[in-house]
Amino acid sequence: MRGFHMSKQVSTDGVKPVNILAVETSCDETSVSIVRDGKEILANVVSSQIETHQRFGGVVPEVASRKHVESITWILEEALEKAGLQPEDLAAVAVTQGPGLVGSLLVGMVAAKAFACAMELPLIGVHHIAGHIYANQLVHELAYPFIALVVSGGHTELVLVESEGQFRIIGQTRDDAAGEAYDKVARALQLPYPGGPHIDRLAHEAVEAVTLPRAWLEPDSYDFSFSGLKSAVLAVLNQANMKGIAIEPAAVAKGFQDSVIDVLVEKALRAVQAYGAQQLVLAGGVAANKGLRARLTARCAEAGVPLLAPPLSLCTDNAAMIAAAAFLKYRRGQFAPFDMKAEPLLKLEAWSV
């Protein structure tokens, strides 16, 4: 059985609810969710592996894969129980196809395929970043075209969403993603993993900031670069250590965060104006950063730009966002074959509906 692929348009006229069960295992969260009609979350079960990976100072791919194998079955059962549904109440099964850690992706892929095959349900492969962007659909009304600022541990991108499910990347990181830079700077400051929340907290406690550079790149570029900023932080710490000078970690954290946020916010607003976007949509794990949310809120208010941001529970990896994006494919009858492969380097534009 190869499954369903590019079938005819599916009716979503509201007579029968469309309940999509989604699986997300792209990194170190195991999650299963059931979402009705692309907007109503009936269940969103997430099992985090943070405590497991903290001792290593980062995600260990092999360990993450094993943890997904241990968790996926009971999480799937719990999602159905929380939603109060039986498998026959489902319309489709969605799963993160990529990008992500290949071992982690494979666990979710096998589980979703097995469930969909056993229940004779269509299968939908979902791009992880499309999920982050459409997490906003679960709580907001989206107006096209909009600019999405995607900021996470593995991605920092400006995406023009011209119409539903049509993506064009107009800017991306040339080296480290913002979240990756946060973790590296946190490690240099001897803060626990994951470093983002600790840097954010220290930055808010700081009374002054260490002056650090901003990487604006070419005048017309929407790309980002955080590797030089990370190196500048290490240089400040090394020089202080060599001179025997005590340097306040909070001041370093504030200087680093201010530099990251300045570039993210200003480039995002410039993109909104240049492309005539109706909204600025924030997405990704770093969207939970209080400093970023506060600065974006203030600057968007000044510029008269509507800002959408998901609640903190939908910023980090979760399956509800995968179900929300999957609904776009479901309505068009764009189902995946059962020999669909996990694609750790899957391109967002290639996934467009």
N, C-alpha and C positions, 0 to 999 in steps of 0.2 A: 504493500500500500504506500504510494508516494505522496498521498495527501492531496490538498486542494491548491490550485494556483491560478490567480487572475480570473476568478469566476465572475459571473455577472453581478451587477449592482445588487446589494443586499438591502432589503426594506428595513428602515428604522422609523416607521411611521408612528411609533409610540403605542401601538396596539399590544405588542409583547415586548417587555423590557429586554434590553441587550446586556446581559451580564457577562463580562469578560474576566476570566481568571488570568492573572499575570504572574510571572516568575522573574525575579531579578537576582542574579548572582554574579555581577560583573567584577566585583572586587572582594570586599570582606564583610558585606552585609548579605545575609540570606533573607529574602523577603518574598511573600506571596500575598497578593491582594485580589479582591473582587470589586470591580467598579461597574456601576449600572449606567448605561447610556452615556459613557464617556465623562461623567461629571460627579456622580454620587458614589462615595466610597462606602461600601458595605462592610469591608474588612481590609485591614492593612497591617499584616503581621511582619515585624522586622526583628531579626536576631543579629545583634552586632558582635563582631569578633575583636573589638578594641582591646579588651583586657588580655586576650590571647597574644596579640601582636605587640603590646606595649613593651614587653620584656626584650623584644628585638629592635625596638626603636623604629619600626615600620612594618608594612605588610610583607609577610613571607608567602609567596605564591603557593608553594606546595602545602603549607599549613592551612591556608585559606581554602584550598580545594577540599582537603579532608574534612574541614569543619562544615562546609556546604553539604557534603555527602551525609554527615551525621545529622544535620538539621532539616534537610529539605522535606522529608516525608511528614514529620510531625507538624511542620509549619504549614504545609499544604492542607493537612487535616484540620488544623486550628483555624485557618482562614475560612474554610467551608462552614465550620461550626459557628464561628463568629457572625458570618453572613446569614446564617440560618437557611442555607441552600443545600440542595442535593446536586450531584453532577449533572443530572438531566435538566437542571434549571439554567445551565450555562450555555452561552451562544458560541464561545470561542476560547481558545487558550493562547495567550501571548507570552513571549519570552524575550529577554534581552539577547540579541544576536551579536552585538558588539557596539563599540569597542570595549576592551577590558582585558583582564588576565585570562589567557586562553583556558587554563585548567578550571578556573572558576566558572567561566562561561559555559564550558562543556557540561558541568554538573547540572546547571539550570536547563540547558538545552535538552539533555537526555530525560530529565524529569518531566519537562513540558511535553516533549514528543510522546513519551510513554503514556502520560495522562490523556493527551488529546487522541492518541491512537486507540486507547482502551475505551474511551467514551465516544469515539467517532465524532470528534469536534474538529473544526478547522483550526489551523495553526497560523499564528502571525508572528513574524520576527520584527523586533523593534530596535531602533538605534537608541543607545543609552542617552545621548545628548538630546535627541528629540523628546525623550521622556522627561528630562529635566526642564526643557522649555515648556512642554505641555502640562507639567505639574501645575502651572498657573491656571490652566483651564478648569481644574478642580475647584477653584475658589474665585475666579475672575471671569469676566467676559472679555475675550480677546478681540481687538480691532486691527484689521490689516490695512496697510503693511505695518509691521512693528520691528523694532531692533531688540534682539535678545543679547544681553550681556551674560555669557556663560563663564562662571568662575568656580573651578573645582580643583581637586588635587592633581588631576591629570590633564585638565583642559582650561584654557583661557582664550575665549573667542568672542568676537562680535559677529552676530548672525542676522542677516536681513531675511525676515520671513515675509515674503511678498504676498502670499495668500496661504490658505490652509494647507499645511504640510509641505510647502515649497521653501526650501532653505538655500541661502547663498552666504557662504562665509566671506566676510569683507575684511576681517582682521583676526590674527591669531598669534599665539606666542611663538617666538623664534627660538626659544630655549626652554627654560623652566616654566611650568604653569605656576600661577600665583599660589595655589595651595601647596605645591611642592616647595616653593621658596619659603613659605611660612614654616613648613616642617624642618627645613634645613637651618633656618635662622634659629628656630626654637631649640634645635639640637645644639647649636653653638652656644646658646644661652643656658644650656643644661636644663631645659624644660621638658616635661613628659611628652610622649607621643599620644595622640596627635597634637601638633604644636599650635595650630590655628587658634583654638579657643584661649589658650594661655597667653599668646601674643596679644590677642584682642583685649583680654582682661588687663594685662600689664599696661597696655597703651592707654587705657582709660584711667588707670591709677597714676600715670606719670604727670609730673608738674612741668617738665621740660622735655624736649626732644633732641636727640643727636641729629645734626644736619646730615642728610644723605642725598645722593643724586636721584634725579628722575630721568628715566629713559624714554624720551619722547620720540626718538628715531626720526625718520624723514618728516618734513612738515605735513605732507598729505597722507601719511601712513596711519592705518588703524591697527597695525601690529603692536605686539607687546614684547618686552624683554625684561626678565627679572634676574638673569644670571649675574649681570654686573652689579646690581643692587645687593645681591647676596654676598658677592665678593667684597663690596665696600663695607658691609657689616662685619665680615671676618677681619678685614684690615683694621677697622676701628678697635675691635676686641684684641687683636694681636698687638697693636701699638700700645694700648693701655696696659696690657700684660707685661710687655717688654720694659716699659717705663715704671712699672710698679704702681700704676694709678688705678684706683678703684673706680669702676664705671657702673652707673646705675642701670641694671637690666631693663627697668621700665622705660628709661629714656631711649635706649636702643630700640626697644619694641615700638615705642611711639614714632620714632624717626622712620623706622622700616615701614610700619603700617601707613603712616601719612604719605610716604612716597608711593606705595602700591596703590592706595586709594585715589590719590590725585590723578594718576595716569588713567586708571580704570574709568573714573567718573567723567573726566574731561573728554576722553576719546569716545566714550559711549554717547555723551550729549552731542558732540560734534557729528557723530554718525546719524543720530536722530534727525538733526537739522538738515544734513546733506541729502538724506534719502527720503525726506518728507514723511517720516514714520509717525503714526498716530499714538504710539505708546513705546515706552522703554520697559522691557520685561527682564527681570533679574532671575537667574537660574543657576543651580549647582550648589555643591556643599558649602563653598565660601560665601554663598548668599546669606548664610546664617550669621555672618560677621556683623556685629553691632555697629562697628565703626563705618563699614561700607554702607550699610542700610541707612544710617543716620545722614551720612554725607550725600548719598544719592537722593534721599528724601528732600533735603534742604536745597540741593542744586536743581532738582527737577521742579520744585515749587517755584524757585526763582525764574526758571526758564519757561514755566507754564507747560511742562511735559508730564503727561500722566505716567506714573510709575506703578508697575505691578510687581509684587514680590510674593512668593508662596510663604505660608507659615513655616516656622522652623522645622516642624515635623516632616515637611515635604521638600526641604532643601537637600538633605542628605539622601543617599541612595535608598530607594523604596520601590515596591512593585506597583503602587497606585499610579505613579507617574508613567510606568510602562503601559498599564492598561489604558490610561488617558490617551497616549499617543497611538496605541493599537486601534482605538476606536476610529481613527481617521482611515486606517487601512480597511477595517471591517466594513465601513459604510460603502466603500468602493469595491468590495469583494476581492481585495488584494491579499490572498492567502498564500502561505509559503508551502513548498513541497516538504515532505517528511525527510528528505535528504538534505535539508538546509544545514549549512555548516556554521559553526561559531566563527566569527571574524574579528579577531582582536584589534585589527586596524581598519574596521569598517568606516567608510567616509559618509558624513552626514548628507551631503548633497546627493549621493548615490541612493540614499534611502527615501528621498522625497516621494510623496504619494503621486 
